[in-house]
Amino acid sequence: MGEQRAQDGAAGFLGLSPHLGLGVYIVDGGDRVIAANPRALELLRYRESDLVGQDAHELLHRNRDGSPMPTARCPLMDALLSRVPAQGQRISFLCGDGTLRQMDWTAAPCVWNGDDRATAVLFHLTPDPLEVRRAGPLSELDRLALLADTTTTLTATMNEEEIVDRLAGLVLPRLADWVVVDLIDEIGDIWRSRVVQLEGGRQVRHHELEGPMPAVTPQSPLPLSRALRGSAASLAGPEVYQGAPDSGIAVVQAELFSVTGMHSAAIAPIRGAHEVLGALTLGRSDTPEDFDTRDLALLEDITRRAGLAISNSRLYQRQRRVAETMQRHLLPQLPDTLSLRMSARYLPAPDASQVGGDWYDAFTLPDGSAAMAIGDVVGHDLDAAAGMAQVRNMLRALAWGHDRTPSAVVERLDRAMTHLPDIPMATLVLGQVSETEDGRRMLRWTNAGHLPPLLVSSDGQADFLRTTSRTLLLGSGFRLERNDSEAELPPGSTLLLYTDGLIESPSQGIDPGLVRLRRHAAALAHRPLDEFCDLLLKRVRPPDNVDDVALLAVRFPGHS
């Protein structure tokens, strides 16, 4: 409520209320204190005449050792200068009696006596670490901080398991000694997803109490059954489940209270946009105070945010499955031609949209030669996957319908892409393998802004096939005469085409990945082709990779 009034211009009146329980002082645009409430004077141990009119940063803000804190390093000053709502913990204030006191704070822009550059600073003493363990009533500032933490923490991931883990960390120990999360899956089954206890200052998960739950009984008036049907939050104790059980859920709940020793619980539904997703139970066993009705509003605020995060996660996962299925169906079957052995891999990105524009292709041309391609369409979403399909299909048609070199095919493809506004830019390597009259196999290829192919001999020598001409990516709108390069493919050698997700690291770039790829490909040259591909993915792909990966490996027959 205080933050909302701050935005409405009335924060000053509320902040100076002696009943708020928080210290509040108001600073103008130059960080000069222009008002302070009685609680602020009490916490800071200043008389009003000694505080008002002073520069708040110069007077109050200190490092932990009491030395002056540079303005550039002060998080509170950063909030005041940027004039955006912010909060923080454990900043040292130099009090009027010369002592240092640790404060938790919230800063919110406000209007004070017509000054729209003012900021309200709300603060209170940082709790003693020995007292943090004890759950119980929260101050108004603590409640606001908890809700803000809940929103930012739960919406920072799209992984449902991680959301549930983070939810437990948010409420333990601030509200409860136990947290129990029951979730309804997409086919309507109920699972006790988490039972977590705060024990000795650390979270302990009780797997033995987790697992499938009985179905909800429509008529049951008991708290968990009502919450799983979407009713309002309610209080519960062990006595509620001591009578004859009216459902299987009641039996499980009676066991929960017995095993955990909870004497008080608060239970609220976790609601999504259109359905009930589960229920959150907070329990107290070591904390003597019972939950009361004042806790229920806060609990429902928390579960509302949890429901939004879980609902978004499930929607994301459904879209990802659809996109990944579409991506895999768009990838081709490899041909059996010229006695070549081929193996390909596609891995979606570990995060982000899980689908993208990386692709490979291989097909037989009318003259019996083999064409192979690897490419990457800009983007990581369904549009990129759709663009990938169009580029690949056009490439096949152009390569099949015309007796042209790879560079000529790519030139025609580039011109076609500029007339299709829905297709973004792309990189591409197109190669053609043919057999000479004396039995040698030759590769003719052109490169349009893509990473160089890697040729690995059977004895473990690996070299990148680079071109001397410029290699401009497709769809740029620039006209460029493209050239072909040629290389002989020794018997038993392996040609590797790949996308940047195999080697690129956000922290290190591409060059170290190219070195790593060359070294491991050379070491794996003797492996069967499928094993060669699997081990390359395992050994070369950077752990911080955020892109999808496509690779195509072609092995040429050895001497007869």
N, C-alpha and C positions, 0 to 999 in steps of 0.2 A: 504494500500500500504506500510506504514511504517513497519508493522509487517512482511510482506512478505519479504521486503528487509533485515530486521533484520535476518531472517532465511537464506537469501542468502549471508549474510556476508557483506552487504553494508549499514547496518543500521547506522553506524557511520556517513557516508557522508550525508545521508538524515537527521538524527537527528540534525546535526549541521547546517542545512540550516537556515538562519535567517528569511526565509519566511514561515516557517512551522506554527508559531504562538504558538507552544508548547515549554515549557522548556524541555531540554534534557541534561542529563549528562550520561557519560559512566563510569562504574566502572570495575576494573579488577577482577580476581578471589578472591582477598582478600578484596573486597569492597573499594578499594582506587580509588578516582575519577581521571580519566586519561584524560577526555575532557568534555567540557560543551559548549553549544551554547549560543549566546548572550541573548536569551530570558530566559534561565535558570539563567544567572547572574542577569538579571533584576528582575525576580520573587524572587530570593533568596537574592538579595541585597548584593552580594559578588563581589569582584574583582576576576578575573580569577586566579591570583597568590595566593589568599587566599583560593580558593576552590580546585583547582587541586592539587593532591598529598595528600589530607586529607582523612581520613576514613569517608565515607559518613554517616554511621549510627551514629558514635560518634559525628559528627559535626552537623547533621541535624535532626535526628529523635527524637521526643519528645512526651511525654504524653500530654493530653489536658491542664494540669496545668503547662506545661513547664518543668516538671521533666524529667530526662533521662529515656528513654524507654529501658527496658531489651531486649536483642537480641531475647530471646525466645518468647517474646510477640509481636514482630514487624512483621506485615504481609508482609512488603516490603522486610525485610531481609529473611523471609521464602522463598519468591519467588527467591531472589538472590542466596540463598544457594541451593535450589532445581533445579535451572536453567530450569524452565518451564515457559512459558508465563503466566502472571497473571495480574490482575488489582484490584484496590481498590479505596475507597473513604475516604475522610476526615482524612488524616494522618497529624499530626502537624509537620511542618518544622520550626526549629529555624533559622531565617534569620540573615544576617550579621549585621543588625542594632538592634538586640536584640528582635525583634518582633516575635510572632508566627503567621504563616499563614497556613490555612487549604488547603491541596492539594488533588486533585484526580489524580491517577497515573496508568500507565501501564508499566510493566517490560517485556522485551523480550531479550532472549539470542542473542548475535551477535558476529561477528568477528571484532576486531579493531586493525589495524596495525599488523595483523598476530596473535593476541591473541584470540584464540577461546574460552576462558573462560570469555570473557567480557559480560556485560549485559547493555542494553540501558534502562534508566528510563525516560519515557516521562511523563510530569506532567503539570497541570495547576491549577489555583486557583479554589477551590470549589465554585460553584455559591452561591450567597447570597440566603438563603431560601425564602426571599421575592420576589426574581426574578425568582425562579423556576416555579412559576405558569404561567409565560408568555411563551407561545409557540413561537417558531421562529427558525431561522437558528441555526444549531448545528455545533460545532467545529468538526474537523476531529477526534479527540479523542472521543468526545461524540458519533459520528456516529459509530465508531468502537465498543465502549462500548454498544451502543444500539443493534447492530447486534449480538454481543456476548450474550447479555442478552436474545435476542429473541430466539436464537438457544437453549440455555440451559433451558430457562423457558418453551418454548412451547413443547420441546421434553421430558420434565420430567413427562408428564402425557399422558395416552392413552384415556382420557375422552374428547370427542369433545366439550361438553359444557364448560368444564374447560379451554380448549385451547382457546376458543373464549373469555372467561372472562379474561384470562391472556393477550391475545393480546390487549384488551382494556387498561389494566393497563400499558402495555409497552409504548404505544404511547401517553397516556394522563399523564402529560401535555407536555411531551417533544416535541411533534410535532403538536398537535392539541388541539382544545377545544371540538371537537365532534369526535366520531368514530362510523361508521355504518358498520355492517358486514352482507352481503347477501350471503346465502349459497344455493347451488343446491344439493338437496338430491339425494338418489340413484335411484329414479324413475324419476328424471328430474324436479321436482317442485322446485320453488324458494321460499325461506323463508327469510324475513328480521329478522335475528337471534338476532341482538343487535343494539340498538341505545342508546349510552351512552354519557353523557355530563359531563364535569368537571365543577362543580359549587361549589363555596366556598371551594375549596380545596379537595372536595370529588367527587367520581363518582356517578352520578345519572342516573339510567336506565329508559328510557321512553318506557314502555311496550305498551302504546297506539299507538306508531309509528311502532311497530313490528308486524310480522305476515306474512301470505301468500302474495306473489307478483304475478303480471301477468306474463305470459310467455314472453320470449325474442322474439322480432321481428327481423327476420334475416336481414332486410334491414336498420334498424334504425342506423343513424350515431351518435346518442347521446352517451355521455361518458359512462354511466352505462351499456347501452345495448351492447356497443362495448366491455366493460370489461368482461361482462358475456359471451361473445362469445370468449374471450381469447385474444382480442387485447391488445396492449401496454397501459401502464398507460397514463393518460391524465388529464388535468386540467379542472375545470368546475366552473361556478359561477351561480347565480340565473338567470342571463340573458339568459343562454343557454336554460332554460326550460320555458321561458316566452311566447314563440310563441305557435302556435297550436300544441298540442301533437300528436306525430306520433305513440304512443303506450300507453298501460296501465302503463307501467313502467315510461314513461315520466310524466304521471299525478301524480304518487306517488312521483317522485323526485321533481316535482314542489312544492308539498305540504311539502316535507321535508325541502327544502330551505326556504319556507315561515314560517314554524313553528319554526325552529331552529334559523333563522336569520343568517345562514352561508352566508358570503360574498365571500368565496373562498373554493374550495374543490379540493382534489387530489384523483383520483379513479384508482385503479389497479386491475387486475384479480388475483384471488387466484387459482393457477394451481397445480394440482396433477401430478403424474407421467404420466398419460395418458389422463387426462380430466381436464376441467375447473370445479373447485369446488365452485366458487363464486367470490365475489368482496369485496374489502375493500375500504371504503370511509373515508378519513380524512377531517374534516371541521374546519374552523376558523370563529368564530363570535365575540369573545372579542379581540382576537389578531389582531392588525391592519394590519400586513403584509400579503400579499397574498402568497399562494404557487407559486413557480416558477418551471421552468423545472429542476433546480438542485435538487429539492426534489423528482422528479419522480424516479430517479435511486435508491435512498434510499428506497422509498416506494416499489419498485419492489423487492428489496432485502428482505424486511420484508415479503411481501406476498409470496415470494418463500419459505421462511422458514415456514411460516404459512401453506402453501399448503402441504409441506412435512409432517408436524405434523398432519394435518387433514387427509391426505391420509393414513398415518400409523394407525391413530386411527380407521378409517373406515375398513381398512383391518383387524386390530386386532378384531374389533367387529364382523365382518363377520366370522372370524375363531372361535371366542368364541361361537357364536350362533351354528355353525356347531358342535363344540366340545361338547357343553352342550346338544344339541339335541341327539348326539350319546351317551353321558353318560347316559342320562335319559332313552333312549331306551334299554341300556344294563342292567339297573336295573330290577329286576324281579317283577312279580306279586306275592303277598303273598297268600299262600294256606289257605284253610279252613279245619283245621284238629284238632282232639281231642278236639273239642269245645273251642279251644284257640282263643283268639282275638289278632290280630296283627296290629301294625301300624308302619310305617317306614317313615323316612324323609331323603332327600338328599338336601344339600345346597351347591352350588359352592362357591369357595373362593370369597370374595368381591373384591379382586384385583388379580394381576398376571394373570394366564392363564384361570381362571374360570373353569377349569376342572382338575380332578386328579384321584388318584387311590383309593379313599375311596369307599367302597361298602358294601352291606349287601345281605343276601340271606336267604331264608327259603323254605323248601320243605318236602314232605312226603316221608318216606323211605318204602321199600317193606313190612316191618313188621308192618306198621301202625304208627310207632313212628314219631315224628317230628324232623327234623334237622334244625338248625339255625346257621348262621355264620355272623361274622363281620370282615372286614379286611381293610388293608391299604397298597397298593403297593407304593413303593418309587417313588416319582416324582410328578410333577404337570403339565402334558402336555398330548398330544394325545398318546404318547408312554405309559404313566402310565395308561391311560384309556384302551388301548388295552391290556396291561399286566394284568390289573384287570379282563378283560373279560376272558382271558385264564385261570387265576388262578381259577376264580369262576367256569368255565365250567369243568375244570379238577377235582375240588373238588366235584362237583355234581356227575360226572361219577364214581369217586373212592368211594364215599359214597354209591351210589346206587348199584354199581356192586358187592360189597363185604360186607359180614356180619361181619363187623369189628367195634371195638371201635373207638371213635373220635381220640384218640391218634394214633392208627394204620393208620387211614385214613390220618392224617396230616403227619405222617412219610413217607408214600408213595408219598404224594404230594410234600414234601420237596425233595425227591430223584428225582422226575420227573422234578422239576424246575431247578435243577443243570444241566440238559441236554438240557435245552432250554435257550440259551444265551440271547435271546431277552427279557426274563422276569427278571426284577430286583428283589431285595429282598422285602419281604413283612411280615407284621404281621397278625395274625389271631387268632380268637377265634371260635372254632367249638363246638357246644353243641347238645345234643340229649335228647329230652324229651320223657319219656315213662311212662306208667301207670302200677302200681303194682296190684296184685290180690286183695288187700284190698282197691283199689281205690285211693291210694296216687299217686301223680305225682313226679317223680324224674328227676333231671337234671344231666347228665354225660357230662363233658366238658373237653377240653384240651386248653391250652393257648400257642400260639407261639409268644411270645414277644409283646403281645398286652395289652392294658389297661384292668383291671379286670372288669367283669360284675358287675352290681349293682342289688341286689335283694331288692325290697321294699314291705313290708307287707301292708295289707289293713289298719292296724291301724297306719301307718306312721313310722315304723321302717325301716331303710335302712342300708344295710351292703354290702361291696364289697366282691365278691367271689374270694378269693385269693388262689393260689396253693402253696404248700410247695416245689415243685420240680422246677428246673430251667426251664425257658421258653425262649428258643432261637428262634429268628425270622427265617423265611423260606428263603432259597436261600443262606445261608451263606457258604455252603460247608462243615460245620462241622456235624459230625454224633452225635446224641444225643438221648438217649432213652427217649421218651416222655411218660408221665403218664396221667391218667385221674383222675379227681376229681369228687365227687358226692355231691349233696345237695338236700334236700327235698324242694319242691315248695308248700308253704302253700296255701290253698284256698284263692282266691281274691288277691294274690300277683302279682307283676309286675316285670318281668325280663327285664333289660335294657342293651343292647349292643350298643356301641358307639365308635366313633373314636376321635383322640386327638383334632381335630378342635373344638369340643364342649367345651373343657375345657382349652386348652393350650393358654397361653398369652405370646407373645414374651418378654414382660417386667417382667412377674412374674413367668413364668414356668408352670409346671403341678400341683404341690401340692395344691396351693390355689384353682385351678379349681376343683380338686377332692372334696375338702371340700365343695365348693359351690354347686357342683352337688348333693352330698349326702343330703345337707340341703334342697335344693329346691325339689328334688325328694320325700323326706319324706313329705314335706308340700303339695305336689300335688297328693299324693297317692289316694285320694278320687275322683279325677277328672276323667271324661270319658277319654278313652285312647288317642283319637285324641287330645283332649284339653291338656292332660298331655304332649304329645310330643311337641305341639306348644308352650306351656308356658315354657317348659324346654329350648327350643332353644332361646326364647326371654330373659329369665332370666339368663341363665348360660353362654351362648356363650360370650366370652370376646369382648369388643368393639374394641380392637386392633387385633382381630383374623385375620390371613392371610391365613388360610387353609380352605379346604372344609370340610364338616361335613356329616357323615352318622350316623344314629341311627336306631335301631330296638327295639321296645318295645313289649313284649308279656305278656298278662294278662291271668291268669289262673282262671277258674271258681270257684266261692265261694261254700259254702255248699248249698245243695238243701233244 
